[in-house]
Amino acid sequence: MKEKSLQSSDEVDMSLRAESPTDSALPPSDRCSPINKCGSSGSPSYSDAEERFECDGEEEDFGVMDIGRPSLSSDSFRSQGSGGSGSGRRQLPQRNSWLRTSLRRSGSNRKQSSPLGGEPFQSLGSNPTLVVGCRSSGCFEAEDLQSLSERQQCVDDLSDKVLQLQSQVSALSDNLTSNGDLYRRVKQENASLVDRIHTLEEQIRELEIKSDERVHEEERRLKDALSRQERETSAELDRCASRLHSLQQEQLSLQEETLRLRGLADRLKQEKAQVVDQLEQAQAELCQLREEHRHVQELARREREDALQQRALHAQLLQDMGRELEELRRLRTDRDGRPRSPSLLDLLPARCRELEAQLQALRDENKALREANEELQAQLLSSHVEEGRHLVGHVNSPDSLAAEFDTLDTLSKDKLIDTVKHEKEDNVRLRTYIDSILLNIIENHPQLLEVKPLS
């Protein structure tokens, strides 16, 4: 792309040089040629310096176009105008005035624009004899130089446009490359999206099929539910109708019951009034009875006080009589010389008979308890024998001795120790209970534990 842009810029420069009126209007002697650089005789002169400066100036003017493309040197420009140099020397004195001003005005700009065209100006500025020679002789006319400046300006504009076009072309090429990459990426994304669209369409079709099936299933379920609801509603209506009929019958019975209860309430009200009257009478009688009771209590209290007083008098009389009796006994004892207790001798046979009766009763009771104890021991022994037979005989039963041994084998050491501890505690409780029973018997009925000799 860059080579094409350079070729196009070269073609534009060549066409501009071919159509330039300045080169066509100039005589062949004024055009740059290799002969003018050295002169006709080979010796340096002012005219030769002016011609060399003209050629170098043209090179400086065209130096702007030479940037970034194949250079159109002053030799090629001289080769186009190689036709003679005699007529150019005659026109040099007429261009002296413009040359001085052009050197002052555009020297710095041309030095910056082209490195090839800046060297003659530097060499010319360093050599004052050449400058004086150029001022005296002159090189171009003012009109030709003006047309040359216009052409140079056009060439500069075209070179700027060419550079702008080159930048645009490079930007377009970069944009085209990026667009190509973007197009390929978008194409790939489009292909992936198309595949995804196809898969989504397949999924949508499957979902539509499933949704249709689900809708049909829901419709069927809804129909079944509606039919079931209708059946339930009809059954509920029948139940409600029967319930309403029963409630109506109940209402009628309740109305009759209400009438009966109203009559009963009226009768109860009458009875209540009668009972209230009776209660008032009873309360009045109760008040009278309370008064009578209070009066009776007062009489009883007085009688108790009188009885207590009489008892105290009787006790006092008994004490006095006892003292008198003691005094009489003491007097009799003093008289006879020995004590006598006829009352104790009179009471001794009766006391002996009473004690013999109690002893016989206790013996009978002890005999009965002994017989009962023997019977209980016999029953306990028989029960122990039966239990031993049961443990030994019934091997497969869970209460057998073998089963108990098996359970002891299966039990762990801790559980066995806990079981033994519980058994010891039960034995201690039974022993304390037996001790308490024996103590109770010893305290209350010690004759039960007496060992009587065999008669």
GULO-589629 format. One line per field, with one value per residue (C-alpha): residue number from 0; residue in one letter; x, y, z. Coordinates in steps of 0.1 Angstrom, whole numbers. Example, Ala and Ser with C-alpha at 12.3 -4.5 7.8 and 13.67 -1.06 7.14 Angstrom:
GULO-589629
pos c(0,1)
code c(a,s)
u c(123,137)
v c(-45,-11)
w c(78,71)
***
This chain:
GULO-589629
pos c(0,1,2,3,4,5,6,7,8,9,10,11,12,13,14,15,16,17,18,19,20,21,22,23,24,25,26,27,28,29,30,31,32,33,34,35,36,37,38,39,40,41,42,43,44,45,46,47,48,49,50,51,52,53,54,55,56,57,58,59,60,61,62,63,64,65,66,67,68,69,70,71,72,73,74,75,76,77,78,79,80,81,82,83,84,85,86,87,88,89,90,91,92,93,94,95,96,97,98,99,100,101,102,103,104,105,106,107,108,109,110,111,112,113,114,115,116,117,118,119,120,121,122,123,124,125,126,127,128,129,130,131,132,133,134,135,136,137,138,139,140,141,142,143,144,145,146,147,148,149,150,151,152,153,154,155,156,157,158,159,160,161,162,163,164,165,166,167,168,169,170,171,172,173,174,175,176,177,178,179,180,181,182,183,184,185,186,187,188,189,190,191,192,193,194,195,196,197,198,199,200,201,202,203,204,205,206,207,208,209,210,211,212,213,214,215,216,217,218,219,220,221,222,223,224,225,226,227,228,229,230,231,232,233,234,235,236,237,238,239,240,241,242,243,244,245,246,247,248,249,250,251,252,253,254,255,256,257,258,259,260,261,262,263,264,265,266,267,268,269,270,271,272,273,274,275,276,277,278,279,280,281,282,283,284,285,286,287,288,289,290,291,292,293,294,295,296,297,298,299,300,301,302,303,304,305,306,307,308,309,310,311,312,313,314,315,316,317,318,319,320,321,322,323,324,325,326,327,328,329,330,331,332,333,334,335,336,337,338,339,340,341,342,343,344,345,346,347,348,349,350,351,352,353,354,355,356,357,358,359,360,361,362,363,364,365,366,367,368,369,370,371,372,373,374,375,376,377,378,379,380,381,382,383,384,385,386,387,388,389,390,391,392,393,394,395,396,397,398,399,400,401,402,403,404,405,406,407,408,409,410,411,412,413,414,415,416,417,418,419,420,421,422,423,424,425,426,427,428,429,430,431,432,433,434,435,436,437,438,439,440,441,442,443,444,445,446,447,448,449,450,451,452,453,454)
code c(m,k,e,k,s,l,q,s,s,d,e,v,d,m,s,l,r,a,e,s,p,t,d,s,a,l,p,p,s,d,r,c,s,p,i,n,k,c,g,s,s,g,s,p,s,y,s,d,a,e,e,r,f,e,c,d,g,e,e,e,d,f,g,v,m,d,i,g,r,p,s,l,s,s,d,s,f,r,s,q,g,s,g,g,s,g,s,g,r,r,q,l,p,q,r,n,s,w,l,r,t,s,l,r,r,s,g,s,n,r,k,q,s,s,p,l,g,g,e,p,f,q,s,l,g,s,n,p,t,l,v,v,g,c,r,s,s,g,c,f,e,a,e,d,l,q,s,l,s,e,r,q,q,c,v,d,d,l,s,d,k,v,l,q,l,q,s,q,v,s,a,l,s,d,n,l,t,s,n,g,d,l,y,r,r,v,k,q,e,n,a,s,l,v,d,r,i,h,t,l,e,e,q,i,r,e,l,e,i,k,s,d,e,r,v,h,e,e,e,r,r,l,k,d,a,l,s,r,q,e,r,e,t,s,a,e,l,d,r,c,a,s,r,l,h,s,l,q,q,e,q,l,s,l,q,e,e,t,l,r,l,r,g,l,a,d,r,l,k,q,e,k,a,q,v,v,d,q,l,e,q,a,q,a,e,l,c,q,l,r,e,e,h,r,h,v,q,e,l,a,r,r,e,r,e,d,a,l,q,q,r,a,l,h,a,q,l,l,q,d,m,g,r,e,l,e,e,l,r,r,l,r,t,d,r,d,g,r,p,r,s,p,s,l,l,d,l,l,p,a,r,c,r,e,l,e,a,q,l,q,a,l,r,d,e,n,k,a,l,r,e,a,n,e,e,l,q,a,q,l,l,s,s,h,v,e,e,g,r,h,l,v,g,h,v,n,s,p,d,s,l,a,a,e,f,d,t,l,d,t,l,s,k,d,k,l,i,d,t,v,k,h,e,k,e,d,n,v,r,l,r,t,y,i,d,s,i,l,l,n,i,i,e,n,h,p,q,l,l,e,v,k,p,l,s)
u c(0,29,46,13,10,47,41,10,29,57,32,16,50,60,27,30,66,54,25,45,45,77,98,81,85,121,147,170,198,180,172,196,222,254,273,262,276,312,309,321,357,360,370,346,328,298,276,286,278,244,236,247,225,195,199,203,173,152,164,154,119,114,129,94,82,111,102,88,92,119,136,134,169,183,201,168,153,184,181,146,159,192,191,218,230,238,205,202,232,218,187,206,210,172,165,190,164,140,169,180,145,139,171,161,125,125,160,150,119,138,164,138,118,146,180,192,182,196,233,236,221,245,275,262,258,293,308,302,317,290,262,276,279,242,231,249,240,204,190,152,126,99,70,88,97,61,48,74,63,27,37,58,27,6,31,33,-5,-5,23,3,-28,-8,5,-30,-42,-14,-24,-60,-51,-30,-58,-83,-60,-57,-95,-100,-78,-96,-129,-118,-110,-142,-161,-145,-152,-187,-192,-180,-202,-231,-224,-224,-255,-272,-263,-276,-307,-313,-308,-331,-357,-354,-357,-387,-404,-397,-410,-441,-447,-442,-464,-491,-489,-489,-519,-538,-528,-539,-572,-578,-569,-591,-620,-615,-613,-644,-664,-652,-660,-695,-700,-687,-709,-740,-732,-726,-759,-776,-760,-769,-805,-807,-789,-814,-843,-829,-822,-858,-871,-847,-860,-896,-886,-866,-896,-917,-890,-889,-926,-922,-893,-911,-940,-914,-897,-930,-937,-902,-907,-938,-920,-891,-915,-929,-893,-884,-913,-903,-867,-878,-899,-869,-846,-870,-872,-834,-831,-854,-834,-802,-816,-828,-794,-776,-799,-793,-755,-757,-776,-752,-723,-739,-745,-709,-697,-720,-708,-671,-678,-695,-666,-642,-662,-664,-626,-620,-643,-625,-592,-605,-619,-586,-567,-591,-587,-550,-552,-574,-551,-522,-540,-549,-514,-501,-527,-521,-484,-485,-499,-530,-543,-575,-584,-552,-558,-594,-583,-554,-575,-593,-560,-546,-576,-573,-536,-542,-569,-545,-517,-540,-551,-515,-506,-535,-525,-488,-499,-520,-491,-467,-490,-494,-456,-452,-478,-461,-427,-442,-458,-425,-406,-431,-430,-392,-393,-418,-397,-366,-384,-397,-362,-346,-375,-384,-351,-365,-386,-371,-375,-353,-319,-301,-318,-307,-271,-272,-284,-255,-231,-244,-244,-213,-192,-206,-242,-235,-219,-249,-273,-253,-254,-292,-296,-275,-296,-328,-313,-303,-338,-354,-331,-339,-376,-373,-354,-380,-407,-388,-382,-419,-428,-402,-416,-453,-456,-424,-443,-445,-407,-406,-395,-417,-404,-422,-446)
v c(0,24,16,25,57,66,58,80,109,105,106,137,154,145,158,190,195,188,213,239,272,283,256,258,296,296,294,264,285,294,258,239,217,201,225,255,242,243,271,271,276,257,289,301,333,352,340,304,310,325,295,271,290,288,251,247,269,247,217,234,242,207,193,192,167,145,135,99,91,86,120,140,155,186,164,150,185,197,168,179,214,207,229,255,280,311,328,323,344,374,374,372,409,414,390,405,424,395,372,393,395,358,348,369,358,320,310,295,278,261,249,232,218,199,189,188,224,239,232,257,284,277,276,308,326,315,329,367,369,346,367,399,382,371,406,421,396,382,349,349,374,383,368,335,334,342,314,291,300,293,260,252,260,237,210,214,212,181,166,173,158,128,123,127,102,79,81,76,46,31,38,22,-8,-11,-6,-32,-57,-50,-52,-85,-99,-85,-100,-134,-131,-119,-147,-173,-158,-158,-195,-202,-181,-199,-233,-220,-207,-241,-258,-233,-239,-276,-269,-246,-273,-299,-274,-268,-305,-309,-279,-293,-327,-309,-288,-319,-336,-306,-304,-341,-336,-305,-324,-353,-328,-310,-342,-353,-319,-321,-355,-343,-312,-333,-356,-326,-311,-344,-345,-308,-315,-345,-324,-296,-320,-334,-299,-290,-320,-312,-276,-288,-311,-282,-260,-286,-290,-252,-251,-279,-263,-230,-247,-264,-231,-216,-245,-242,-205,-213,-240,-216,-191,-217,-228,-192,-189,-221,-209,-177,-197,-221,-191,-177,-211,-213,-180,-193,-225,-206,-186,-217,-234,-204,-206,-243,-238,-213,-237,-265,-242,-234,-271,-279,-253,-267,-302,-291,-274,-305,-327,-305,-308,-345,-347,-326,-349,-380,-365,-357,-392,-407,-387,-399,-435,-433,-418,-446,-472,-456,-457,-494,-502,-485,-504,-540,-537,-550,-537,-552,-549,-568,-551,-564,-600,-597,-586,-612,-642,-622,-608,-643,-656,-627,-633,-670,-662,-638,-665,-691,-667,-659,-696,-703,-673,-685,-720,-706,-684,-714,-735,-707,-703,-740,-738,-708,-725,-756,-735,-716,-749,-763,-731,-733,-769,-761,-732,-754,-780,-753,-739,-774,-789,-761,-756,-736,-712,-678,-683,-714,-717,-723,-692,-672,-685,-676,-642,-639,-650,-625,-597,-576,-571,-537,-549,-579,-558,-535,-565,-578,-544,-542,-577,-567,-536,-556,-581,-553,-538,-572,-578,-544,-551,-585,-569,-542,-569,-588,-557,-549,-585,-583,-549,-557,-595,-611,-642,-652,-658,-678,-714,-736,-770,-800,-815)
w c(0,8,-26,-44,-25,-33,-70,-71,-54,-80,-109,-94,-91,-127,-140,-121,-134,-170,-167,-149,-169,-153,-167,-201,-202,-192,-219,-220,-208,-175,-166,-143,-160,-149,-172,-152,-120,-134,-160,-195,-189,-156,-135,-107,-114,-101,-129,-122,-85,-94,-116,-89,-64,-88,-91,-54,-48,-70,-52,-20,-34,-45,-12,4,-21,-17,19,22,-16,-43,-47,-78,-76,-93,-119,-132,-132,-152,-176,-185,-193,-210,-240,-236,-211,-231,-229,-191,-184,-202,-178,-145,-138,-140,-111,-86,-66,-60,-50,-21,-6,-12,5,36,38,31,42,76,63,35,59,79,50,32,42,6,-2,30,21,-8,14,42,18,2,35,45,13,10,-25,-38,-22,-37,-71,-69,-60,-90,-116,-105,-115,-122,-129,-104,-124,-129,-92,-82,-105,-90,-55,-64,-80,-49,-27,-48,-45,-8,-6,-27,-6,25,9,-2,34,47,21,31,68,58,37,65,89,65,60,98,101,73,91,124,106,90,125,138,109,115,153,146,121,146,173,148,141,178,183,154,170,203,186,171,205,221,194,201,238,231,210,237,263,242,239,276,283,261,278,311,301,290,322,342,323,330,366,368,352,377,405,393,390,424,438,423,438,471,468,461,490,512,501,509,543,549,539,563,589,584,587,619,632,624,643,671,671,674,703,719,716,734,759,763,770,795,812,814,832,854,861,871,894,908,913,934,953,958,972,996,1005,1011,1035,1052,1054,1070,1095,1101,1106,1131,1148,1146,1164,1191,1194,1196,1224,1241,1235,1250,1280,1283,1280,1308,1330,1321,1330,1363,1370,1361,1384,1412,1404,1405,1438,1451,1438,1455,1487,1483,1477,1508,1528,1514,1524,1558,1561,1549,1574,1601,1589,1590,1624,1635,1620,1637,1670,1665,1656,1687,1707,1694,1688,1651,1618,1603,1568,1565,1532,1515,1527,1515,1480,1476,1465,1439,1425,1423,1404,1380,1374,1368,1342,1324,1324,1309,1282,1273,1272,1248,1226,1226,1216,1188,1176,1177,1156,1131,1129,1123,1095,1079,1080,1064,1037,1031,1028,1004,983,982,971,944,932,931,911,887,882,876,856,832,814,784,805,812,850,851,868,835,820,850,846,809,818,843,816,791,817,818,849,858,854,875,902,901,904,934,950,946,960,990,996,994,1019,1043,1040,1047,1077,1092,1086,1104,1132,1136,1138,1164,1185,1183,1195,1223,1234,1231,1234,1248,1259,1222,1222,1254,1251,1273,1285,1272,1298)
***
